Structure formats: structure tokens, C-alpha cells
Amino acid sequence: MSETKKTPDSNKVRDWIIESVLICVSILLAFALTNWGEQRTLDERTQSVMCNIRDEMAFNYDLLSNDYQTRHQGLIAYVENTIERAEQEPEATRSQPLIDRPILIENLRSTAWTLALETGYLLHVDFKSATTVAAVYELQEKSYKKTFERVVETLFANLTLEEPITVKQRKEILVLLREWYLQEKYLLNNYSDLMKQPFIEGMQCKKEA
């Protein structure tokens, strides 16, 4: 039997193939590591954005439940009482203020949600979760906020008048306050349901020291 001898040229070809394979593997590995690093950074930033939204929603929920509801119930009771007195003793209540307290001390927040929309990180959140959160913020920023603006406009228009406040004016503001309160209650229930969602409750967020 004849023995096949490896020539120097065949050795060079083999070495060249091995070297080429190693280079290709190294390039692919580098790309894979880069993509993994970029994806990890993206995931971390998306998680941070969602945690900011969760904290903002928790703030709004606490504000609605611990301040707004009690404050606006008191406002409604006050206006109802002044209307009842005005109908019985018109002269005695003409100088009585339309409201007896500020309608609110602090506004509901939407900064974290707005930044999430502007930066595009919501594109990396699953569709159902994003739309669930969006529905609550839309209710807050459109329906609820518009009613609040109507309340403020009506109050301002009546408070700047030089004439005494009439029963009709008090009844107009009472209707608006009741509408606002009902929307507020509905918004609070939506926040409560949202905070119980598994993707919100199960969120792992770093607490600030």
C-alpha cells in the first residue's frame, strides 16, 4: 500500500481554512455579544421607564383616594348646604363664598407616561400591557381633565362678578362638581384595577436609597 504524503501546500490550505473559520466564529461571537449587550441595556431602560410609570400611577392613586375624594365630597356638601340656606334665607347667604376650600392642592401627574411615549420605549412593552396603561391615562388627561377645566372656568367666571352669587350660580357649580366627582370615582376605580394587574404587581423595581 502506498502512503499519501502531505505536501506543504496542503498544510497551508488546512491552516488557512482553520484560521478563516476561527475568524468567522470570532466575528459572529462579537456580533452576538454586542446584540446581547444592546438588548440587555434596552430591557433595563424599558424596565426603568415602566417602573417610573408605576410609581407615578401609585402617586396618582394615593392623591385621588386620600385627598381628592374627601376634598370634593366636602365641597359638594358645602355647596348643597349654601343652596339650601339660600333658598330659605336669600339675603343671609348672598355674601357667602361659592366654595370654602381650594378645589385641589396638587395636580395628577403624567410626566413619566409622556416621556415613555416620546422616547419610544413603550414599543418594547407587550401590546396588551401598554394599551391597558394608556386607557387610564387617556381617561385622566381627556375626560377628567376637561371636566376639571370646566369647573375652574365656571368658578372663575362667578368669583370675578361684582354682583352677589345667586342660587342659580350655586346650582350650576354643584352640577359640575358632582359630574367631576363621579368621573374622579371612576378614574380611581380604573387606577385601582390597573395597580392589581399582574404585570404591574410583579414588576421588579429598584428602590431609591
KOLPAKE-222754 format. One record per residue (C-alpha): residue number from 0; residue in three letters; x, z, y. Coordinates in steps of 0.02 Angstrom, whole numbers, plus 32768, in hexadecimal, padded with zeros to 4 digits. Each point is the difference from the previous one (the first is absolute). Layout:
BEGIN
<site><n>NUM</n><res>Ala</res><u>X</u><w>Z</w><v>Y</v></site>
...
***
This chain:
BEGIN
<site><n>0</n><res>Met</res><u>8000</u><w>8000</w><v>8000</v></site>
<site><n>1</n><res>Ser</res><u>803B</u><w>7FD3</w><v>80AC</v></site>
<site><n>2</n><res>Glu</res><u>8000</u><w>8088</w><v>8085</v></site>
<site><n>3</n><res>Thr</res><u>7FBB</u><w>7FD5</w><v>80AB</v></site>
<site><n>4</n><res>Lys</res><u>8078</u><w>8031</w><v>8089</v></site>
<site><n>5</n><res>Lys</res><u>7FC4</u><w>8032</w><v>80AC</v></site>
<site><n>6</n><res>Thr</res><u>8052</u><w>7F9A</w><v>8086</v></site>
<site><n>7</n><res>Pro</res><u>802B</u><w>8047</w><v>80AC</v></site>
<site><n>8</n><res>Asp</res><u>7F77</u><w>7F92</w><v>804B</v></site>
<site><n>9</n><res>Ser</res><u>7F79</u><w>804C</w><v>7F91</v></site>
<site><n>10</n><res>Asn</res><u>8039</u><w>80AE</w><v>8032</v></site>
<site><n>11</n><res>Lys</res><u>7FF0</u><w>7FD1</w><v>80B6</v></site>
<site><n>12</n><res>Val</res><u>7F51</u><w>7FBE</w><v>7FE5</v></site>
<site><n>13</n><res>Arg</res><u>7FCD</u><w>809F</w><v>7FA7</v></site>
<site><n>14</n><res>Asp</res><u>8049</u><w>806C</w><v>808A</v></site>
<site><n>15</n><res>Trp</res><u>7FAB</u><w>7F96</w><v>8084</v></site>
<site><n>16</n><res>Ile</res><u>7F57</u><w>8012</w><v>7FA8</v></site>
<site><n>17</n><res>Ile</res><u>8014</u><w>80BD</w><v>7FF0</v></site>
<site><n>18</n><res>Glu</res><u>8035</u><w>800F</w><v>80B6</v></site>
<site><n>19</n><res>Ser</res><u>7F6C</u><w>7F95</w><v>8039</v></site>
<site><n>20</n><res>Val</res><u>7F85</u><w>8069</w><v>7F9B</v></site>
<site><n>21</n><res>Leu</res><u>8048</u><w>80A0</w><v>8049</v></site>
<site><n>22</n><res>Ile</res><u>7FF2</u><w>7FBC</w><v>80B0</v></site>
<site><n>23</n><res>Cys</res><u>7F4A</u><w>7FCA</w><v>7FE4</v></site>
<site><n>24</n><res>Val</res><u>7FD4</u><w>80A8</w><v>7FB5</v></site>
<site><n>25</n><res>Ser</res><u>8053</u><w>805B</w><v>8092</v></site>
<site><n>26</n><res>Ile</res><u>7FA1</u><w>7F97</w><v>807E</v></site>
<site><n>27</n><res>Leu</res><u>7F5A</u><w>801C</w><v>7FA8</v></site>
<site><n>28</n><res>Leu</res><u>8023</u><w>80BA</w><v>7FF1</v></site>
<site><n>29</n><res>Ala</res><u>802B</u><w>8009</w><v>80BA</v></site>
<site><n>30</n><res>Phe</res><u>7F5D</u><w>7FA7</w><v>802B</v></site>
<site><n>31</n><res>Ala</res><u>7F9F</u><w>8074</w><v>7F8D</v></site>
<site><n>32</n><res>Leu</res><u>804E</u><w>809B</w><v>804E</v></site>
<site><n>33</n><res>Thr</res><u>7FE0</u><w>7FBE</w><v>80B0</v></site>
<site><n>34</n><res>Asn</res><u>7F49</u><w>7FDA</w><v>7FD7</v></site>
<site><n>35</n><res>Trp</res><u>7FED</u><w>80A9</w><v>7FAE</v></site>
<site><n>36</n><res>Gly</res><u>8049</u><w>8056</w><v>8098</v></site>
<site><n>37</n><res>Glu</res><u>7F92</u><w>7F9E</w><v>8078</v></site>
<site><n>38</n><res>Gln</res><u>7F65</u><w>8023</w><v>7F98</v></site>
<site><n>39</n><res>Arg</res><u>8029</u><w>80B8</w><v>7FF8</v></site>
<site><n>40</n><res>Thr</res><u>8017</u><w>8007</w><v>80BD</v></site>
<site><n>41</n><res>Leu</res><u>7F5C</u><w>7FA3</w><v>8019</v></site>
<site><n>42</n><res>Asp</res><u>7FA5</u><w>8077</w><v>7F89</v></site>
<site><n>43</n><res>Glu</res><u>8047</u><w>8098</w><v>8059</v></site>
<site><n>44</n><res>Arg</res><u>7FCE</u><w>7FBF</w><v>80AC</v></site>
<site><n>45</n><res>Thr</res><u>7F52</u><w>7FD1</w><v>7FC2</v></site>
<site><n>46</n><res>Gln</res><u>7FED</u><w>80AE</w><v>7FB6</v></site>
<site><n>47</n><res>Ser</res><u>8038</u><w>804D</w><v>80A5</v></site>
<site><n>48</n><res>Val</res><u>7F80</u><w>7F98</w><v>805F</v></site>
<site><n>49</n><res>Met</res><u>7F75</u><w>8035</w><v>7F8A</v></site>
<site><n>50</n><res>Cys</res><u>8035</u><w>80B6</w><v>800E</v></site>
<site><n>51</n><res>Asn</res><u>7FF5</u><w>7FF3</w><v>80BE</v></site>
<site><n>52</n><res>Ile</res><u>7F51</u><w>7FB8</w><v>7FEE</v></site>
<site><n>53</n><res>Arg</res><u>7FCE</u><w>808C</w><v>7F8A</v></site>
<site><n>54</n><res>Asp</res><u>8041</u><w>8084</w><v>807B</v></site>
<site><n>55</n><res>Glu</res><u>7FA1</u><w>7FAB</w><v>808D</v></site>
<site><n>56</n><res>Met</res><u>7F60</u><w>7FFD</w><v>7F9B</v></site>
<site><n>57</n><res>Ala</res><u>8016</u><w>80B9</w><v>7FD6</v></site>
<site><n>58</n><res>Phe</res><u>8014</u><w>8026</w><v>80BA</v></site>
<site><n>59</n><res>Asn</res><u>7F62</u><w>7F9E</w><v>802B</v></site>
<site><n>60</n><res>Tyr</res><u>7F9F</u><w>8054</w><v>7F76</v></site>
<site><n>61</n><res>Asp</res><u>8032</u><w>80AE</w><v>803C</v></site>
<site><n>62</n><res>Leu</res><u>7FD7</u><w>7FD2</w><v>80B4</v></site>
<site><n>63</n><res>Leu</res><u>7F54</u><w>7FBF</w><v>7FD0</v></site>
<site><n>64</n><res>Ser</res><u>7FD4</u><w>8091</w><v>7F90</v></site>
<site><n>65</n><res>Asn</res><u>804D</u><w>8092</w><v>8060</v></site>
<site><n>66</n><res>Asp</res><u>7FE4</u><w>7FCA</w><v>80B4</v></site>
<site><n>67</n><res>Tyr</res><u>7F90</u><w>7F69</w><v>801E</v></site>
<site><n>68</n><res>Gln</res><u>7F6E</u><w>8033</w><v>7F93</v></site>
<site><n>69</n><res>Thr</res><u>7FF2</u><w>80B0</w><v>8046</v></site>
<site><n>70</n><res>Arg</res><u>801F</u><w>7FC7</w><v>80B3</v></site>
<site><n>71</n><res>His</res><u>7F7D</u><w>7F77</w><v>7FFA</v></site>
<site><n>72</n><res>Gln</res><u>7F7F</u><w>806C</w><v>7FA9</v></site>
<site><n>73</n><res>Gly</res><u>8015</u><w>8079</w><v>8090</v></site>
<site><n>74</n><res>Leu</res><u>7FEF</u><w>7F74</w><v>8080</v></site>
<site><n>75</n><res>Ile</res><u>7F5F</u><w>7FC3</w><v>7FB0</v></site>
<site><n>76</n><res>Ala</res><u>7FB9</u><w>80B1</w><v>7FFC</v></site>
<site><n>77</n><res>Tyr</res><u>802D</u><w>8019</w><v>80B7</v></site>
<site><n>78</n><res>Val</res><u>7FAE</u><w>7F5D</w><v>8039</v></site>
<site><n>79</n><res>Glu</res><u>7F65</u><w>8025</w><v>7F97</v></site>
<site><n>80</n><res>Asn</res><u>7FF4</u><w>80AB</w><v>8050</v></site>
<site><n>81</n><res>Thr</res><u>8012</u><w>7FBC</w><v>80B1</v></site>
<site><n>82</n><res>Ile</res><u>7F7A</u><w>7F7D</w><v>7FDE</v></site>
<site><n>83</n><res>Glu</res><u>7F89</u><w>8086</w><v>7FC0</v></site>
<site><n>84</n><res>Arg</res><u>8020</u><w>806D</w><v>8099</v></site>
<site><n>85</n><res>Ala</res><u>7FF5</u><w>7F6B</w><v>8077</v></site>
<site><n>86</n><res>Glu</res><u>7F55</u><w>7FD3</w><v>7FBD</v></site>
<site><n>87</n><res>Gln</res><u>7FC4</u><w>80B3</w><v>801A</v></site>
<site><n>88</n><res>Glu</res><u>805A</u><w>8026</w><v>80A3</v></site>
<site><n>89</n><res>Pro</res><u>8036</u><w>7F5D</w><v>8054</v></site>
<site><n>90</n><res>Glu</res><u>8044</u><w>8052</w><v>809D</v></site>
<site><n>91</n><res>Ala</res><u>8064</u><w>8085</w><v>7FA6</v></site>
<site><n>92</n><res>Thr</res><u>8066</u><w>7F83</w><v>7F9B</v></site>
<site><n>93</n><res>Arg</res><u>8020</u><w>7F75</w><v>807E</v></site>
<site><n>94</n><res>Ser</res><u>80B0</u><w>803F</w><v>8024</v></site>
<site><n>95</n><res>Gln</res><u>8029</u><w>802A</w><v>7F4B</v></site>
<site><n>96</n><res>Pro</res><u>8093</u><w>7F97</w><v>7FBF</v></site>
<site><n>97</n><res>Leu</res><u>7FDB</u><w>7F6E</w><v>7F8D</v></site>
<site><n>98</n><res>Ile</res><u>807D</u><w>8042</w><v>7F80</v></site>
<site><n>99</n><res>Asp</res><u>8055</u><w>80A9</w><v>7FF1</v></site>
<site><n>100</n><res>Arg</res><u>80A5</u><w>7FD0</w><v>7FAD</v></site>
<site><n>101</n><res>Pro</res><u>807A</u><w>7F6E</w><v>7FED</v></site>
<site><n>102</n><res>Ile</res><u>7FBD</u><w>7F80</w><v>7F84</v></site>
<site><n>103</n><res>Leu</res><u>80AB</u><w>8001</w><v>7FAB</v></site>
<site><n>104</n><res>Ile</res><u>80AF</u><w>8048</w><v>8017</v></site>
<site><n>105</n><res>Glu</res><u>8066</u><w>7F89</w><v>7F95</v></site>
<site><n>106</n><res>Asn</res><u>7FE0</u><w>7F4E</w><v>7FC6</v></site>
<site><n>107</n><res>Leu</res><u>7FFD</u><w>7FC3</w><v>7F4D</v></site>
<site><n>108</n><res>Arg</res><u>80A1</u><w>7FA7</w><v>7FD4</v></site>
<site><n>109</n><res>Ser</res><u>8020</u><w>7F50</w><v>7FBF</v></site>
<site><n>110</n><res>Thr</res><u>80BA</u><w>7FE5</w><v>802B</v></site>
<site><n>111</n><res>Ala</res><u>8040</u><w>8004</w><v>7F4C</v></site>
<site><n>112</n><res>Trp</res><u>7F7B</u><w>7F85</w><v>7FC9</v></site>
<site><n>113</n><res>Thr</res><u>8024</u><w>7F8A</w><v>8092</v></site>
<site><n>114</n><res>Leu</res><u>80BC</u><w>8003</w><v>7FDD</v></site>
<site><n>115</n><res>Ala</res><u>7FE0</u><w>7FDD</w><v>7F48</v></site>
<site><n>116</n><res>Leu</res><u>7F9C</u><w>7F65</w><v>8030</v></site>
<site><n>117</n><res>Glu</res><u>8082</u><w>7FC4</w><v>807D</v></site>
<site><n>118</n><res>Thr</res><u>8096</u><w>8017</w><v>7F8D</v></site>
<site><n>119</n><res>Gly</res><u>7FAC</u><w>7FAA</w><v>7F6C</v></site>
<site><n>120</n><res>Tyr</res><u>8024</u><w>808A</w><v>7F82</v></site>
<site><n>121</n><res>Leu</res><u>7F49</u><w>8002</w><v>7FCC</v></site>
<site><n>122</n><res>Leu</res><u>8020</u><w>7F58</w><v>7FAC</v></site>
<site><n>123</n><res>His</res><u>8061</u><w>8062</w><v>7F7C</v></site>
<site><n>124</n><res>Val</res><u>7F71</u><w>807A</w><v>7FDE</v></site>
<site><n>125</n><res>Asp</res><u>7F7F</u><w>7FD3</w><v>7F7D</v></site>
<site><n>126</n><res>Phe</res><u>7F69</u><w>7FA7</w><v>804B</v></site>
<site><n>127</n><res>Lys</res><u>7F7C</u><w>8081</w><v>7FCE</v></site>
<site><n>128</n><res>Ser</res><u>8060</u><w>8093</w><v>804C</v></site>
<site><n>129</n><res>Ala</res><u>8023</u><w>7FA2</w><v>80A2</v></site>
<site><n>130</n><res>Thr</res><u>7F4B</u><w>7FC9</w><v>8017</v></site>
<site><n>131</n><res>Thr</res><u>7FBF</u><w>80B0</w><v>7FDA</v></site>
<site><n>132</n><res>Val</res><u>806B</u><w>804A</w><v>808B</v></site>
<site><n>133</n><res>Ala</res><u>7FD8</u><w>7F6E</w><v>8074</v></site>
<site><n>134</n><res>Ala</res><u>7F45</u><w>801F</w><v>7FF0</v></site>
<site><n>135</n><res>Val</res><u>800F</u><w>80B3</w><v>8040</v></site>
<site><n>136</n><res>Tyr</res><u>8070</u><w>7FD0</w><v>8092</v></site>
<site><n>137</n><res>Glu</res><u>7F8B</u><w>7F71</w><v>802D</v></site>
<site><n>138</n><res>Leu</res><u>7F6D</u><w>8079</w><v>8003</v></site>
<site><n>139</n><res>Gln</res><u>8064</u><w>8076</w><v>806F</v></site>
<site><n>140</n><res>Glu</res><u>8043</u><w>7F7E</w><v>807A</v></site>
<site><n>141</n><res>Lys</res><u>7F64</u><w>7F96</w><v>8011</v></site>
<site><n>142</n><res>Ser</res><u>7F5A</u><w>8057</w><v>7FE0</v></site>
<site><n>143</n><res>Tyr</res><u>8033</u><w>80B4</w><v>8027</v></site>
<site><n>144</n><res>Lys</res><u>8072</u><w>7FD7</w><v>8093</v></site>
<site><n>145</n><res>Lys</res><u>7F7F</u><w>7F8E</w><v>8051</v></site>
<site><n>146</n><res>Thr</res><u>7F7C</u><w>8088</w><v>7FFB</v></site>
<site><n>147</n><res>Phe</res><u>807E</u><w>807A</w><v>804B</v></site>
<site><n>148</n><res>Glu</res><u>8021</u><w>7F85</w><v>808F</v></site>
<site><n>149</n><res>Arg</res><u>7F44</u><w>7FF3</w><v>8020</v></site>
<site><n>150</n><res>Val</res><u>7FF3</u><w>80BE</w><v>8007</v></site>
<site><n>151</n><res>Val</res><u>8090</u><w>8009</w><v>807E</v></site>
<site><n>152</n><res>Glu</res><u>7FB8</u><w>7F75</w><v>806C</v></site>
<site><n>153</n><res>Thr</res><u>7F54</u><w>8051</w><v>8004</v></site>
<site><n>154</n><res>Leu</res><u>8048</u><w>80AB</w><v>8029</v></site>
<site><n>155</n><res>Phe</res><u>806D</u><w>7FB9</w><v>808A</v></site>
<site><n>156</n><res>Ala</res><u>7F70</u><w>7F9E</w><v>804B</v></site>
<site><n>157</n><res>Asn</res><u>7F91</u><w>809B</w><v>8005</v></site>
<site><n>158</n><res>Leu</res><u>8085</u><w>807B</w><v>8039</v></site>
<site><n>159</n><res>Thr</res><u>8031</u><w>7F94</w><v>8096</v></site>
<site><n>160</n><res>Leu</res><u>7F4E</u><w>7FFB</w><v>8043</v></site>
<site><n>161</n><res>Glu</res><u>7FDD</u><w>806E</w><v>8097</v></site>
<site><n>162</n><res>Glu</res><u>7F4A</u><w>801A</w><v>7FCE</v></site>
<site><n>163</n><res>Pro</res><u>7FCF</u><w>808E</w><v>7F89</v></site>
<site><n>164</n><res>Ile</res><u>8001</u><w>7FD5</w><v>7F47</v></site>
<site><n>165</n><res>Thr</res><u>7F53</u><w>7FD3</w><v>7FBF</v></site>
<site><n>166</n><res>Val</res><u>7FB1</u><w>8025</w><v>7F57</v></site>
<site><n>167</n><res>Lys</res><u>8006</u><w>7F46</w><v>7FDA</v></site>
<site><n>168</n><res>Gln</res><u>80BC</u><w>7FFC</w><v>8019</v></site>
<site><n>169</n><res>Arg</res><u>8016</u><w>8098</w><v>7F91</v></site>
<site><n>170</n><res>Lys</res><u>7F98</u><w>7FAE</w><v>7F78</v></site>
<site><n>171</n><res>Glu</res><u>8067</u><w>7F60</w><v>800B</v></site>
<site><n>172</n><res>Ile</res><u>80A2</u><w>805E</w><v>7FE4</v></site>
<site><n>173</n><res>Leu</res><u>7FB0</u><w>8065</w><v>7F74</v></site>
<site><n>174</n><res>Val</res><u>7FD2</u><w>7F60</w><v>7FA2</v></site>
<site><n>175</n><res>Leu</res><u>80B3</u><w>7FC2</w><v>8011</v></site>
<site><n>176</n><res>Leu</res><u>804B</u><w>80A6</w><v>7FC9</v></site>
<site><n>177</n><res>Arg</res><u>7F91</u><w>8003</w><v>7F66</v></site>
<site><n>178</n><res>Glu</res><u>8031</u><w>7F4E</w><v>7FD4</v></site>
<site><n>179</n><res>Trp</res><u>80B7</u><w>802A</w><v>8018</v></site>
<site><n>180</n><res>Tyr</res><u>7FF1</u><w>809D</w><v>7F98</v></site>
<site><n>181</n><res>Leu</res><u>7FAF</u><w>7FA3</w><v>7F6F</v></site>
<site><n>182</n><res>Gln</res><u>8088</u><w>7F7A</w><v>8004</v></site>
<site><n>183</n><res>Glu</res><u>8081</u><w>808B</w><v>8006</v></site>
<site><n>184</n><res>Lys</res><u>7FB4</u><w>8052</w><v>7F67</v></site>
<site><n>185</n><res>Tyr</res><u>8001</u><w>7F59</w><v>7FA4</v></site>
<site><n>186</n><res>Leu</res><u>80B6</u><w>7FE2</w><v>8032</v></site>
<site><n>187</n><res>Leu</res><u>802E</u><w>80AF</w><v>7FC4</v></site>
<site><n>188</n><res>Asn</res><u>7FAF</u><w>7FDF</w><v>7F56</v></site>
<site><n>189</n><res>Asn</res><u>8061</u><w>7F5D</w><v>7FF2</v></site>
<site><n>190</n><res>Tyr</res><u>80A2</u><w>8059</w><v>8027</v></site>
<site><n>191</n><res>Ser</res><u>7FD7</u><w>8086</w><v>7F81</v></site>
<site><n>192</n><res>Asp</res><u>7FDF</u><w>7F7E</w><v>7F78</v></site>
<site><n>193</n><res>Leu</res><u>809D</u><w>7FA1</w><v>802E</v></site>
<site><n>194</n><res>Met</res><u>8070</u><w>809A</w><v>7FF7</v></site>
<site><n>195</n><res>Lys</res><u>7FC2</u><w>801C</w><v>7F4D</v></site>
<site><n>196</n><res>Gln</res><u>8032</u><w>7F52</w><v>7FC6</v></site>
<site><n>197</n><res>Pro</res><u>8085</u><w>8007</w><v>7F75</v></site>
<site><n>198</n><res>Phe</res><u>807A</u><w>7F90</w><v>8060</v></site>
<site><n>199</n><res>Ile</res><u>7FF8</u><w>807B</w><v>8093</v></site>
<site><n>200</n><res>Glu</res><u>7FFF</u><w>80A3</w><v>7F9E</v></site>
<site><n>201</n><res>Gly</res><u>808C</u><w>7FC5</w><v>7F8D</v></site>
<site><n>202</n><res>Met</res><u>8072</u><w>7FC4</w><v>808C</v></site>
<site><n>203</n><res>Gln</res><u>80AE</u><w>804C</w><v>7FF9</v></site>
<site><n>204</n><res>Cys</res><u>8035</u><w>8020</w><v>80B3</v></site>
<site><n>205</n><res>Lys</res><u>8098</u><w>805A</w><v>8042</v></site>
<site><n>206</n><res>Lys</res><u>7FD6</u><w>8097</w><v>806A</v></site>
<site><n>207</n><res>Glu</res><u>805D</u><w>8015</w><v>80A2</v></site>
<site><n>208</n><res>Ala</res><u>8071</u><w>8098</w><v>8005</v></site>
***
